[in-house]
Amino acid sequence: MNIALERGGGRSREGRAVYRQISDHIRLEVTDGRLEAGDRLPTIRDLARELDVNRDTVALAYEHLVNAGIAVSTVGRGTFVAPARSSGAPSAEDFHPALSPLTERLIDFERARPRFGSATNAVPMHSLVPDASLYPADEFRRVLNRVLQRSGPELLLYGGPQGHLGLRETLAGRFQKNGIDVDANGIVLCHGASQGISLGLRLFAQAGDIVALEEPTYNNVLAAVHGLGLKITPVPMREAGLDLVALDRILAQPEVKVLYTIPTFHNPLGTTTSVDHRHRLLEIATRHRKPVIEDGYETDLRFSGRAIPSLAALDRTGVVLHLFSFSKSLFPGARVGAITARGRLIEALLALKQATDLSDALPLQAALAEFAASGAYDRHLGRVRRVLRERCAALLDALAAEMPHGTRWTRPDGGLQLWVELPKGVETRDLLSDAAVAGVFFAPGSQFYHDGRSSNCLRLAFAMVEPEALRAGVSALARVVTEQLEGEPRIDRVHI
Protein backbone atom coordinates (compact mmCIF):
# COMPACT_ATOMS: atom_id res chain seq x y z
CA MET A 1 0.00 0.00 0.00
CA ASN A 2 1.67 3.17 -1.24
CA ILE A 3 1.26 5.69 1.61
CA ALA A 4 3.53 8.75 1.78
CA LEU A 5 3.92 9.76 5.42
CA GLU A 6 5.11 13.06 6.85
CA ARG A 7 6.85 12.28 10.13
CA GLY A 8 8.09 15.59 11.53
CA GLY A 9 7.49 15.33 15.29
CA GLY A 10 5.13 12.42 14.55
CA ARG A 11 2.76 14.72 12.60
CA SER A 12 2.19 16.16 9.15
CA ARG A 13 2.42 19.85 8.33
CA GLU A 14 -1.34 20.04 8.99
CA GLY A 15 -0.85 18.57 12.46
CA ARG A 16 -2.18 15.08 11.65
CA ALA A 17 -0.73 12.24 13.70
CA VAL A 18 0.87 9.41 11.69
CA TYR A 19 -2.00 7.01 12.42
CA ARG A 20 -4.46 9.61 11.11
CA GLN A 21 -2.42 9.98 7.92
CA ILE A 22 -2.68 6.20 7.41
CA SER A 23 -6.41 6.05 8.14
CA ASP A 24 -7.13 9.10 5.96
CA HIS A 25 -5.24 7.55 3.03
CA ILE A 26 -7.22 4.30 3.30
CA ARG A 27 -10.49 6.21 3.66
CA LEU A 28 -9.67 8.13 0.45
CA GLU A 29 -8.92 4.88 -1.41
CA VAL A 30 -12.32 3.53 -0.33
CA THR A 31 -14.10 6.76 -1.36
CA ASP A 32 -12.36 6.77 -4.76
CA GLY A 33 -13.20 3.12 -5.37
CA ARG A 34 -9.64 1.82 -5.37
CA LEU A 35 -10.61 -0.30 -2.38
CA GLU A 36 -14.00 -2.00 -2.45
CA ALA A 37 -16.28 -3.57 0.14
CA GLY A 38 -14.82 -6.86 1.32
CA ASP A 39 -11.24 -6.07 0.30
CA ARG A 40 -8.80 -7.21 2.95
CA LEU A 41 -6.40 -4.61 4.34
CA PRO A 42 -2.76 -5.58 4.97
CA THR A 43 -2.07 -7.16 8.33
CA ILE A 44 -0.95 -4.77 11.05
CA ARG A 45 2.48 -6.38 11.13
CA ASP A 46 2.95 -6.23 7.34
CA LEU A 47 1.80 -2.61 6.97
CA ALA A 48 3.93 -1.52 9.95
CA ARG A 49 6.97 -3.13 8.34
CA GLU A 50 6.19 -1.59 4.93
CA LEU A 51 5.72 1.93 6.35
CA ASP A 52 8.51 1.60 8.93
CA VAL A 53 6.22 2.50 11.83
CA ASN A 54 5.44 0.60 15.01
CA ARG A 55 2.51 -1.80 15.08
CA ASP A 56 0.54 0.29 17.58
CA THR A 57 0.40 3.11 15.01
CA VAL A 58 -1.21 0.86 12.38
CA ALA A 59 -3.51 -0.67 14.99
CA LEU A 60 -4.70 2.84 15.90
CA ALA A 61 -5.32 3.65 12.23
CA TYR A 62 -7.40 0.51 11.77
CA GLU A 63 -9.30 1.20 15.00
CA HIS A 64 -10.10 4.69 13.71
CA LEU A 65 -11.41 3.23 10.44
CA VAL A 66 -13.55 0.67 12.29
CA ASN A 67 -15.02 3.36 14.55
CA ALA A 68 -15.86 5.45 11.46
CA GLY A 69 -17.62 2.49 9.80
CA ILE A 70 -15.04 2.34 6.98
CA ALA A 71 -13.66 -1.05 8.00
CA VAL A 72 -14.64 -4.13 9.98
CA SER A 73 -12.25 -6.22 12.02
CA THR A 74 -12.61 -9.88 12.93
CA VAL A 75 -10.29 -11.61 15.39
CA GLY A 76 -8.30 -14.27 13.57
CA ARG A 77 -9.34 -13.15 10.08
CA GLY A 78 -8.10 -9.57 9.76
CA THR A 79 -9.46 -6.15 8.81
CA PHE A 80 -11.67 -5.61 5.75
CA VAL A 81 -13.34 -2.72 3.96
CA ALA A 82 -16.87 -2.50 5.36
CA PRO A 83 -19.93 -3.08 3.15
CA ALA A 84 -21.48 0.10 1.79
CA ARG A 85 -24.39 1.36 3.87
CA SER A 86 -27.82 1.02 2.31
CA SER A 87 -29.67 4.24 1.66
CA GLY A 88 -32.62 5.08 3.85
CA ALA A 89 -33.57 7.06 6.90
CA PRO A 90 -30.66 8.66 8.76
CA SER A 91 -29.42 6.82 11.84
CA ALA A 92 -27.40 7.85 14.85
CA GLU A 93 -24.32 6.52 13.07
CA ASP A 94 -24.74 9.18 10.38
CA PHE A 95 -24.22 12.03 12.86
CA HIS A 96 -20.58 13.00 13.25
CA PRO A 97 -20.37 16.16 15.35
CA ALA A 98 -17.45 18.48 14.70
CA LEU A 99 -15.24 18.39 17.76
CA SER A 100 -12.99 21.29 18.69
CA PRO A 101 -9.41 21.13 17.39
CA LEU A 102 -8.16 20.89 20.99
CA THR A 103 -10.37 17.87 21.64
CA GLU A 104 -9.25 16.18 18.42
CA ARG A 105 -5.63 16.80 19.43
CA LEU A 106 -6.26 15.27 22.85
CA ILE A 107 -7.98 12.25 21.27
CA ASP A 108 -4.90 11.75 19.07
CA PHE A 109 -2.70 11.91 22.14
CA GLU A 110 -4.80 9.42 24.09
CA ARG A 111 -4.98 6.98 21.19
CA ALA A 112 -1.21 7.07 20.87
CA ARG A 113 -0.74 5.85 24.44
CA PRO A 114 0.66 2.30 24.69
CA ARG A 115 -1.86 -0.52 24.51
CA PHE A 116 -1.38 -3.01 27.32
CA GLY A 117 -2.65 -6.44 26.41
CA SER A 118 -4.92 -8.78 28.33
CA ALA A 119 -2.19 -11.14 29.53
CA THR A 120 -3.63 -11.74 33.00
CA ASN A 121 -0.46 -13.38 34.32
CA ALA A 122 1.92 -10.66 33.14
CA VAL A 123 3.87 -8.94 35.92
CA PRO A 124 2.44 -5.37 36.10
CA MET A 125 5.56 -3.18 36.13
CA HIS A 126 3.97 -0.49 33.95
CA SER A 127 1.72 1.33 36.40
CA LEU A 128 2.49 3.72 39.27
CA VAL A 129 -0.57 2.62 41.23
CA PRO A 130 0.38 1.67 44.82
CA ASP A 131 -0.12 -1.92 45.95
CA ALA A 132 -3.78 -2.20 47.03
CA SER A 133 -2.82 -4.67 49.77
CA LEU A 134 -1.07 -1.77 51.54
CA TYR A 135 -4.10 0.52 51.60
CA PRO A 136 -5.24 1.17 55.22
CA ALA A 137 -8.85 0.63 54.18
CA ASP A 138 -10.28 -0.47 57.54
CA GLU A 139 -8.54 2.22 59.56
CA PHE A 140 -9.53 4.93 57.09
CA ARG A 141 -13.13 3.70 57.05
CA ARG A 142 -13.31 4.06 60.84
CA VAL A 143 -11.94 7.61 60.63
CA LEU A 144 -14.41 8.48 57.86
CA ASN A 145 -17.29 7.12 59.94
CA ARG A 146 -16.19 9.20 62.94
CA VAL A 147 -16.01 12.48 61.03
CA LEU A 148 -19.38 11.85 59.39
CA GLN A 149 -20.98 11.08 62.76
CA ARG A 150 -19.47 14.18 64.27
CA SER A 151 -19.95 16.67 61.41
CA GLY A 152 -22.06 14.89 58.82
CA PRO A 153 -24.56 17.61 57.74
CA GLU A 154 -21.83 20.23 57.58
CA LEU A 155 -19.58 18.01 55.48
CA LEU A 156 -22.35 17.14 53.04
CA LEU A 157 -22.82 20.75 51.95
CA TYR A 158 -20.86 22.52 49.24
CA GLY A 159 -17.51 23.67 50.57
CA GLY A 160 -15.43 26.64 49.58
CA PRO A 161 -13.02 26.34 46.64
CA GLN A 162 -10.01 26.40 49.00
CA GLY A 163 -11.00 23.12 50.64
CA HIS A 164 -11.40 21.80 54.18
CA LEU A 165 -9.71 24.08 56.72
CA GLY A 166 -8.68 21.24 59.03
CA LEU A 167 -6.81 19.44 56.27
CA ARG A 168 -5.15 22.67 55.15
CA GLU A 169 -3.99 23.29 58.72
CA THR A 170 -2.68 19.73 59.04
CA LEU A 171 -0.82 19.96 55.74
CA ALA A 172 0.60 23.39 56.63
CA GLY A 173 2.13 21.87 59.75
CA ARG A 174 3.68 19.04 57.77
CA PHE A 175 5.00 21.37 55.09
CA GLN A 176 6.50 23.69 57.71
CA LYS A 177 8.45 20.76 59.17
CA ASN A 178 9.88 20.27 55.67
CA GLY A 179 10.99 23.91 55.45
CA ILE A 180 8.12 25.38 53.42
CA ASP A 181 7.01 28.70 54.88
CA VAL A 182 3.23 28.41 54.55
CA ASP A 183 0.06 28.50 56.64
CA ALA A 184 -3.43 27.19 55.91
CA ASN A 185 -4.29 30.31 53.90
CA GLY A 186 -1.46 29.57 51.47
CA ILE A 187 -2.84 26.15 50.52
CA VAL A 188 -5.56 25.30 47.99
CA LEU A 189 -6.83 21.72 48.00
CA CYS A 190 -7.50 20.01 44.67
CA HIS A 191 -8.34 16.65 43.08
CA GLY A 192 -4.87 15.16 43.26
CA ALA A 193 -1.73 16.61 41.73
CA SER A 194 -3.27 16.09 38.29
CA GLN A 195 -5.82 18.86 38.80
CA GLY A 196 -3.08 20.90 40.42
CA ILE A 197 -1.03 20.64 37.23
CA SER A 198 -3.91 21.91 35.08
CA LEU A 199 -4.71 24.74 37.47
CA GLY A 200 -1.04 25.71 37.69
CA LEU A 201 -0.62 25.79 33.92
CA ARG A 202 -3.82 27.84 33.54
CA LEU A 203 -2.50 30.37 36.05
CA PHE A 204 0.31 31.39 33.74
CA ALA A 205 -0.54 30.30 30.19
CA GLN A 206 -3.43 30.30 27.73
CA ALA A 207 -4.01 28.46 24.46
CA GLY A 208 -1.13 29.09 22.06
CA ASP A 209 1.40 29.93 24.78
CA ILE A 210 4.62 27.97 25.29
CA VAL A 211 5.52 26.08 28.46
CA ALA A 212 8.86 24.49 29.36
CA LEU A 213 8.75 20.81 30.32
CA GLU A 214 11.45 18.36 31.30
CA GLU A 215 12.03 15.62 28.76
CA PRO A 216 11.33 12.85 29.41
CA THR A 217 8.47 13.83 31.69
CA TYR A 218 5.24 12.65 33.30
CA ASN A 219 2.95 11.65 30.45
CA ASN A 220 -0.19 13.12 32.01
CA VAL A 221 1.33 16.60 32.05
CA LEU A 222 1.65 16.16 28.29
CA ALA A 223 -2.08 15.34 28.19
CA ALA A 224 -2.86 18.46 30.22
CA VAL A 225 -0.82 20.60 27.85
CA HIS A 226 -2.62 19.17 24.82
CA GLY A 227 -6.01 19.69 26.47
CA LEU A 228 -5.23 23.33 27.21
CA GLY A 229 -3.94 24.07 23.71
CA LEU A 230 -0.45 24.92 24.92
CA LYS A 231 2.83 24.44 23.07
CA ILE A 232 5.89 22.70 24.50
CA THR A 233 9.54 23.56 24.54
CA PRO A 234 11.41 20.57 26.00
CA VAL A 235 14.33 20.91 28.41
CA PRO A 236 16.60 17.83 28.30
CA MET A 237 17.12 15.79 31.44
CA ARG A 238 20.72 14.88 32.32
CA GLU A 239 22.09 12.62 35.05
CA ALA A 240 22.20 15.58 37.47
CA GLY A 241 18.69 16.78 36.54
CA LEU A 242 17.44 19.43 34.14
CA ASP A 243 20.08 20.74 31.74
CA LEU A 244 20.56 24.15 33.38
CA VAL A 245 22.38 25.67 30.42
CA ALA A 246 19.45 24.78 28.17
CA LEU A 247 17.00 25.95 30.83
CA ASP A 248 18.70 29.36 31.07
CA ARG A 249 18.43 29.78 27.31
CA ILE A 250 14.80 28.64 27.18
CA LEU A 251 13.50 30.73 30.08
CA ALA A 252 15.17 33.80 28.55
CA GLN A 253 12.61 33.59 25.75
CA PRO A 254 9.68 35.91 26.57
CA GLU A 255 7.14 33.60 24.95
CA VAL A 256 7.92 30.80 27.47
CA LYS A 257 5.50 31.30 30.37
CA VAL A 258 6.27 28.65 33.01
CA LEU A 259 8.47 25.65 33.87
CA TYR A 260 7.08 22.32 35.11
CA THR A 261 9.54 20.07 36.96
CA ILE A 262 9.70 16.99 39.22
CA PRO A 263 12.97 17.37 41.16
CA THR A 264 12.24 14.62 43.71
CA PHE A 265 11.76 11.00 42.56
CA HIS A 266 11.31 12.11 39.00
CA ASN A 267 8.71 10.44 36.82
CA PRO A 268 9.78 8.53 34.79
CA LEU A 269 13.48 8.59 35.76
CA GLY A 270 13.20 8.03 39.52
CA THR A 271 16.09 10.46 40.12
CA THR A 272 16.42 13.29 42.66
CA THR A 273 18.40 16.48 42.08
CA SER A 274 20.97 17.91 44.50
CA VAL A 275 20.53 21.00 46.68
CA ASP A 276 23.08 22.83 44.54
CA HIS A 277 21.15 22.01 41.35
CA ARG A 278 17.96 23.28 42.99
CA HIS A 279 19.55 26.56 44.04
CA ARG A 280 20.88 27.10 40.51
CA LEU A 281 17.49 26.30 38.98
CA LEU A 282 15.79 28.82 41.25
CA GLU A 283 18.39 31.46 40.41
CA ILE A 284 17.71 31.01 36.69
CA ALA A 285 13.92 31.10 37.11
CA THR A 286 14.06 34.15 39.40
CA ARG A 287 16.42 36.04 37.10
CA HIS A 288 14.10 35.49 34.14
CA ARG A 289 10.98 36.08 36.29
CA LYS A 290 9.45 32.76 35.24
CA PRO A 291 7.26 30.75 37.64
CA VAL A 292 8.07 27.14 38.45
CA ILE A 293 5.50 24.39 39.03
CA GLU A 294 7.17 21.86 41.35
CA ASP A 295 5.40 18.49 41.32
CA GLY A 296 6.07 16.81 44.68
CA TYR A 297 3.59 13.98 44.21
CA GLU A 298 5.90 11.29 45.69
CA THR A 299 7.64 13.47 48.28
CA ASP A 300 6.49 11.33 51.23
CA LEU A 301 7.91 8.11 49.75
CA ARG A 302 11.64 8.47 50.50
CA PHE A 303 12.93 5.09 51.67
CA SER A 304 16.70 5.70 51.74
CA GLY A 305 19.15 8.59 52.02
CA ARG A 306 18.64 12.00 53.57
CA ALA A 307 15.72 14.24 52.65
CA ILE A 308 16.53 17.15 50.32
CA PRO A 309 14.69 20.47 50.68
CA SER A 310 12.06 21.03 48.04
CA LEU A 311 12.28 23.93 45.63
CA ALA A 312 9.43 25.51 47.59
CA ALA A 313 11.47 25.27 50.80
CA LEU A 314 14.45 26.96 49.13
CA ASP A 315 12.36 29.61 47.35
CA ARG A 316 12.66 33.11 48.81
CA THR A 317 10.84 35.09 46.13
CA GLY A 318 7.56 33.25 45.62
CA VAL A 319 8.52 31.87 42.19
CA VAL A 320 7.50 28.27 43.07
CA LEU A 321 4.03 26.73 42.96
CA HIS A 322 4.30 23.46 44.90
CA LEU A 323 2.05 20.41 44.31
CA PHE A 324 1.38 17.60 46.79
CA SER A 325 -0.79 14.49 46.51
CA PHE A 326 -2.01 11.57 48.63
CA SER A 327 -2.54 9.41 45.52
CA LYS A 328 0.78 7.55 45.62
CA SER A 329 1.54 7.68 49.34
CA LEU A 330 -1.92 6.62 50.58
CA PHE A 331 -4.32 5.50 47.84
CA PRO A 332 -5.38 7.07 44.52
CA GLY A 333 -9.13 6.86 45.15
CA ALA A 334 -8.94 9.71 47.67
CA ARG A 335 -8.22 12.15 44.80
CA VAL A 336 -6.94 14.78 47.22
CA GLY A 337 -3.94 16.97 46.61
CA ALA A 338 -2.74 20.43 47.56
CA ILE A 339 -1.26 23.48 45.87
CA THR A 340 1.02 25.75 47.89
CA ALA A 341 1.50 29.30 46.63
CA ARG A 342 1.96 32.89 47.80
CA GLY A 343 0.29 36.25 47.44
CA ARG A 344 -1.98 36.94 44.51
CA LEU A 345 -1.54 33.38 43.19
CA ILE A 346 -3.88 32.12 45.90
CA GLU A 347 -6.61 34.54 44.80
CA ALA A 348 -6.11 33.46 41.18
CA LEU A 349 -6.17 29.76 42.09
CA LEU A 350 -9.42 30.19 44.00
CA ALA A 351 -11.02 31.91 41.00
CA LEU A 352 -9.93 29.09 38.70
CA LYS A 353 -11.02 26.43 41.18
CA GLN A 354 -14.45 28.03 41.61
CA ALA A 355 -14.91 28.12 37.84
CA THR A 356 -13.75 24.52 37.48
CA ASP A 357 -15.62 22.47 40.08
CA LEU A 358 -17.17 24.69 42.79
CA SER A 359 -15.76 22.63 45.68
CA ASP A 360 -14.15 19.36 46.71
CA ALA A 361 -15.41 16.26 48.55
CA LEU A 362 -15.41 17.54 52.13
CA PRO A 363 -16.01 14.14 53.85
CA LEU A 364 -12.82 12.72 52.33
CA GLN A 365 -10.82 15.84 53.14
CA ALA A 366 -12.07 15.88 56.74
CA ALA A 367 -11.20 12.19 57.14
CA LEU A 368 -7.73 12.77 55.71
CA ALA A 369 -7.19 15.62 58.15
CA GLU A 370 -7.97 13.38 61.12
CA PHE A 371 -6.10 10.42 59.64
CA ALA A 372 -2.94 12.52 59.28
CA ALA A 373 -3.27 14.43 62.56
CA SER A 374 -3.76 11.19 64.54
CA GLY A 375 -0.44 9.73 63.39
CA ALA A 376 -2.12 7.01 61.32
CA TYR A 377 -0.75 8.47 58.08
CA ASP A 378 2.84 8.41 59.36
CA ARG A 379 2.44 4.83 60.59
CA HIS A 380 1.14 3.91 57.14
CA LEU A 381 4.11 5.67 55.51
CA GLY A 382 6.51 3.67 57.66
CA ARG A 383 5.03 0.40 56.40
CA VAL A 384 4.95 1.55 52.77
CA ARG A 385 8.55 2.78 52.83
CA ARG A 386 9.80 -0.56 54.19
CA VAL A 387 7.96 -2.43 51.43
CA LEU A 388 9.20 -0.07 48.70
CA ARG A 389 12.79 -0.34 49.94
CA GLU A 390 12.60 -4.14 49.78
CA ARG A 391 11.00 -4.18 46.35
CA CYS A 392 13.34 -1.62 44.86
CA ALA A 393 16.34 -3.61 46.12
CA ALA A 394 14.91 -6.80 44.59
CA LEU A 395 14.38 -5.04 41.26
CA LEU A 396 17.90 -3.60 41.23
CA ASP A 397 19.39 -7.02 42.04
CA ALA A 398 17.33 -8.64 39.28
CA LEU A 399 18.41 -6.05 36.71
CA ALA A 400 22.06 -6.61 37.59
CA ALA A 401 21.68 -10.37 37.36
CA GLU A 402 19.45 -10.68 34.30
CA MET A 403 19.66 -7.80 31.86
CA PRO A 404 21.95 -8.01 28.83
CA HIS A 405 25.22 -6.13 28.68
CA GLY A 406 24.84 -2.51 27.65
CA THR A 407 21.74 -1.99 29.80
CA ARG A 408 21.73 1.00 32.19
CA TRP A 409 19.33 1.96 34.96
CA THR A 410 18.77 4.55 37.67
CA ARG A 411 18.88 3.89 41.42
CA PRO A 412 16.08 5.81 43.18
CA ASP A 413 16.07 6.82 46.85
CA GLY A 414 12.29 6.81 46.95
CA GLY A 415 9.13 6.77 44.90
CA LEU A 416 7.70 3.92 42.88
CA GLN A 417 9.77 3.72 39.67
CA LEU A 418 13.12 3.63 37.93
CA TRP A 419 14.32 4.15 34.35
CA VAL A 420 16.03 1.56 32.19
CA GLU A 421 18.05 2.36 29.07
CA LEU A 422 18.48 -0.65 26.78
CA PRO A 423 21.27 -1.04 24.24
CA LYS A 424 20.83 0.84 20.98
CA GLY A 425 18.66 -0.83 18.41
CA VAL A 426 15.78 -1.79 20.71
CA GLU A 427 12.53 0.16 20.32
CA THR A 428 10.65 -0.40 23.56
CA ARG A 429 7.26 0.48 22.08
CA ASP A 430 7.62 -2.40 19.63
CA LEU A 431 8.99 -4.63 22.40
CA LEU A 432 5.85 -4.27 24.52
CA SER A 433 3.65 -6.87 22.82
CA ASP A 434 6.40 -9.49 22.89
CA ALA A 435 7.09 -8.70 26.54
CA ALA A 436 3.41 -9.12 27.40
CA VAL A 437 3.42 -12.58 25.80
CA ALA A 438 6.58 -13.39 27.77
CA GLY A 439 4.91 -12.30 31.00
CA VAL A 440 5.75 -8.69 31.83
CA PHE A 441 4.34 -5.18 31.27
CA PHE A 442 6.43 -2.01 31.29
CA ALA A 443 5.95 1.61 30.25
CA PRO A 444 7.80 2.31 26.97
CA GLY A 445 9.94 5.43 26.85
CA SER A 446 8.12 6.99 23.89
CA GLN A 447 5.11 7.91 26.04
CA PHE A 448 7.23 10.30 28.12
CA TYR A 449 8.33 12.46 25.16
CA HIS A 450 6.20 15.27 23.75
CA ASP A 451 6.57 14.01 20.19
CA GLY A 452 6.25 10.28 20.95
CA ARG A 453 9.68 9.65 19.49
CA SER A 454 11.24 6.20 19.26
CA SER A 455 13.07 5.27 22.44
CA ASN A 456 15.28 2.47 23.68
CA CYS A 457 14.26 3.32 27.27
CA LEU A 458 11.46 2.15 29.53
CA ARG A 459 10.07 2.79 32.99
CA LEU A 460 9.71 -0.03 35.51
CA ALA A 461 7.43 0.40 38.54
CA PHE A 462 8.01 -1.75 41.61
CA ALA A 463 5.07 -0.58 43.74
CA MET A 464 2.50 -3.26 42.89
CA VAL A 465 4.72 -6.33 42.72
CA GLU A 466 6.22 -8.68 45.32
CA PRO A 467 10.00 -9.30 45.11
CA GLU A 468 9.66 -12.78 43.59
CA ALA A 469 7.33 -11.50 40.88
CA LEU A 470 9.71 -8.59 40.20
CA ARG A 471 12.51 -11.05 39.60
CA ALA A 472 10.29 -13.12 37.29
CA GLY A 473 9.27 -9.98 35.40
CA VAL A 474 12.86 -8.85 34.87
CA SER A 475 13.80 -12.35 33.72
CA ALA A 476 11.01 -12.25 31.11
CA LEU A 477 12.05 -8.76 30.03
CA ALA A 478 15.67 -9.83 29.70
CA ARG A 479 14.67 -12.74 27.46
CA VAL A 480 12.76 -10.63 24.96
CA VAL A 481 15.44 -7.92 24.91
CA THR A 482 18.16 -10.52 24.33
CA GLU A 483 16.17 -12.01 21.44
CA GLN A 484 16.16 -8.59 19.74
CA LEU A 485 19.85 -8.07 20.41
CA GLU A 486 21.16 -11.30 18.92
CA GLY A 487 24.36 -10.51 17.12
CA GLU A 488 24.82 -7.09 18.79
CA PRO A 489 28.27 -6.33 20.34
CA ARG A 490 28.41 -6.85 24.12
CA ILE A 491 29.58 -4.07 26.45
CA ASP A 492 29.57 -3.61 30.21
CA ARG A 493 26.52 -2.97 32.34
CA VAL A 494 26.57 0.42 34.04
CA HIS A 495 24.29 2.32 36.43
CA ILE A 496 23.10 5.87 35.74
Secondary structure as GFF3:
##gff-version 3
##sequence-region A 1 496
A	DSSP	three_ten_helix	8	10	.	.	.	ID=ss1
A	DSSP	alpha_helix	18	31	.	.	.	ID=ss2
A	DSSP	alpha_helix	44	51	.	.	.	ID=ss3
A	DSSP	alpha_helix	55	67	.	.	.	ID=ss4
A	DSSP	beta_strand	71	74	.	.	.	ID=ss5
A	DSSP	beta_strand	78	81	.	.	.	ID=ss6
A	DSSP	three_ten_helix	92	94	.	.	.	ID=ss7
A	DSSP	alpha_helix	101	111	.	.	.	ID=ss8
A	DSSP	beta_strand	123	124	.	.	.	ID=ss9
A	DSSP	three_ten_helix	132	134	.	.	.	ID=ss10
A	DSSP	alpha_helix	137	155	.	.	.	ID=ss11
A	DSSP	alpha_helix	165	177	.	.	.	ID=ss12
A	DSSP	three_ten_helix	184	186	.	.	.	ID=ss13
A	DSSP	beta_strand	187	190	.	.	.	ID=ss14
A	DSSP	alpha_helix	192	204	.	.	.	ID=ss15
A	DSSP	beta_strand	210	215	.	.	.	ID=ss16
A	DSSP	alpha_helix	219	228	.	.	.	ID=ss17
A	DSSP	beta_strand	231	238	.	.	.	ID=ss18
A	DSSP	beta_strand	241	242	.	.	.	ID=ss19
A	DSSP	alpha_helix	244	251	.	.	.	ID=ss20
A	DSSP	beta_strand	256	261	.	.	.	ID=ss21
A	DSSP	alpha_helix	275	287	.	.	.	ID=ss22
A	DSSP	beta_strand	292	295	.	.	.	ID=ss23
A	DSSP	three_ten_helix	299	301	.	.	.	ID=ss24
A	DSSP	alpha_helix	311	314	.	.	.	ID=ss25
A	DSSP	beta_strand	320	325	.	.	.	ID=ss26
A	DSSP	three_ten_helix	332	334	.	.	.	ID=ss27
A	DSSP	beta_strand	337	340	.	.	.	ID=ss28
A	DSSP	alpha_helix	344	357	.	.	.	ID=ss29
A	DSSP	alpha_helix	362	373	.	.	.	ID=ss30
A	DSSP	alpha_helix	376	402	.	.	.	ID=ss31
A	DSSP	beta_strand	408	409	.	.	.	ID=ss32
A	DSSP	beta_strand	417	421	.	.	.	ID=ss33
A	DSSP	alpha_helix	428	438	.	.	.	ID=ss34
A	DSSP	beta_strand	440	441	.	.	.	ID=ss35
A	DSSP	beta_strand	443	444	.	.	.	ID=ss36
A	DSSP	three_ten_helix	445	448	.	.	.	ID=ss37
A	DSSP	beta_strand	457	461	.	.	.	ID=ss38
A	DSSP	alpha_helix	467	484	.	.	.	ID=ss39
A	DSSP	beta_strand	494	495	.	.	.	ID=ss40
###
